[in-house]
Amino acid sequence: MKPILCIDPGASGGMAIFGLDGCVEAVPMPEGMTAQIDAIRNLAVANPSITAILEKVGFHRPGNSAVSTAKFARHCGHLEAALYSVGIPFEEVSPGVWMKSLGALPADKTARKNAIKEQVARRFPHLAVTLKTADALGMLVWAMQRSN
């Protein structure tokens, strides 16, 4: 299987990687654009032919302020530009699509996030899964199932 990078954007998001060596790793979203670009660049160098999955978010949702929506949308755009600049092709996946790969999940957001964390922790027992890395790992589960 080819290397895959899954990105859950946002300050409370993270990145999950199925590397060229077959190992799975996950890290919280690096702080700041420079650190994010450096992390993506390093992954591209270490994993030739890597592709990426970016969670399809970054748009306005009722109840969110316009300022926070714009800031988050810019952050998502920065990640897209970072992937583009180092030659990593990417596609977007909506949360509802990748979450289906984990089966039935609670409707309540807090309960759903905890259920995702528990499920991916069981799938990747070698990792210290956190709420910051859980969604990226859930996306990786979806991507890996799709690749088989």
C-alpha positions in Angstrom: 0.0 0.0 0.0 1.2 3.5 -0.8 1.9 6.0 2.0 -1.0 8.0 3.1 -1.2 11.2 5.2 -4.6 12.1 6.7 -5.1 15.6 8.1 -7.8 16.7 10.5 -7.3 20.5 10.2 -7.5 22.9 13.1 -5.6 23.7 16.3 -7.3 20.8 18.0 -6.7 18.5 15.0 -3.9 16.2 14.0 -2.1 14.2 11.3 -2.0 10.4 10.9 0.5 8.7 8.6 0.7 5.3 7.1 4.3 5.4 6.1 6.4 3.8 3.4 7.8 1.5 6.1 4.2 0.3 6.9 4.2 2.0 10.3 1.3 4.1 11.5 2.0 7.3 13.4 -0.1 10.2 14.6 0.8 13.7 15.8 -1.2 16.7 17.0 -1.4 19.5 14.5 1.9 21.4 14.6 1.5 24.9 15.9 1.9 27.6 13.3 2.1 27.6 9.5 5.9 27.2 9.4 5.8 24.1 11.6 2.9 22.6 9.6 4.7 23.1 6.3 7.9 21.7 7.7 6.1 18.6 8.9 4.4 18.1 5.6 7.6 18.6 3.7 9.5 16.1 5.9 6.7 13.5 5.3 6.9 14.1 1.5 10.7 13.5 1.6 10.5 10.4 3.8 7.6 8.9 1.9 7.9 9.3 -1.9 4.6 8.8 -3.7 2.6 9.8 -0.6 -1.0 11.0 -1.1 -3.1 12.9 1.4 -6.7 12.9 2.6 -7.8 16.3 4.0 -11.0 16.5 6.0 -13.6 18.5 4.1 -14.2 21.3 6.6 -13.4 25.0 6.8 -16.7 26.4 5.8 -19.4 28.4 7.7 -21.6 26.5 10.1 -24.6 28.1 11.8 -23.7 29.3 15.2 -20.0 29.9 14.5 -18.8 33.5 14.3 -17.8 34.9 10.9 -14.3 35.7 12.2 -13.6 32.2 13.5 -15.0 30.7 10.3 -12.8 32.9 8.1 -9.7 32.1 10.3 -10.4 28.3 10.1 -11.0 28.5 6.3 -7.6 30.3 5.9 -6.0 27.6 7.9 -7.5 24.9 5.7 -6.2 26.8 2.7 -2.7 27.0 4.1 -2.7 23.2 4.5 -3.9 22.7 0.9 -1.2 25.1 -0.3 1.5 23.2 1.8 0.4 19.9 0.2 0.4 21.4 -3.3 3.8 23.1 -2.8 5.6 19.8 -2.0 3.7 17.9 -4.6 1.5 15.8 -2.5 -1.8 15.1 -4.3 -4.8 15.2 -2.0 -8.5 14.7 -1.9 -11.1 15.8 0.6 -13.4 13.6 2.5 -16.4 14.8 4.6 -16.6 13.7 8.2 -19.8 11.8 7.6 -18.1 9.6 4.9 -15.1 8.6 6.8 -17.0 8.1 10.1 -19.1 5.4 8.4 -16.0 3.2 8.3 -16.1 3.1 12.1 -19.7 1.9 12.3 -22.5 3.4 14.4 -21.4 6.4 16.4 -23.3 8.5 19.0 -25.0 11.7 17.8 -23.8 13.8 20.7 -20.5 15.4 19.6 -18.6 14.8 22.9 -19.7 11.1 23.0 -18.9 10.7 19.3 -15.4 12.1 19.7 -14.7 9.8 22.6 -16.1 6.8 20.8 -13.9 7.5 17.8 -10.9 7.8 20.1 -11.7 4.5 21.8 -12.2 2.7 18.4 -8.9 3.9 16.8 -7.0 3.2 20.1 -8.1 -0.4 19.8 -7.1 -0.5 16.1 -3.7 1.1 16.8 -2.7 -0.1 20.3 0.9 1.0 19.8 -0.2 4.6 19.7 -1.1 7.0 22.5 -4.3 8.2 20.8 -5.6 11.6 21.9 -8.6 13.6 21.0 -6.3 15.7 18.8 -5.2 12.6 16.7 -8.3 10.4 16.9 -10.1 11.9 13.9 -7.0 11.8 11.7 -6.6 8.1 12.6 -10.3 7.5 11.9 -9.7 9.0 8.4 -6.7 6.7 8.0 -8.9 3.7 8.8 -11.3 4.8 6.1 -8.4 5.4 3.6 -6.8 2.1 4.3 -10.1 0.2 3.9 -10.7 1.9 0.6 -7.2 1.0 -0.6 -7.7 -2.7 -0.1 
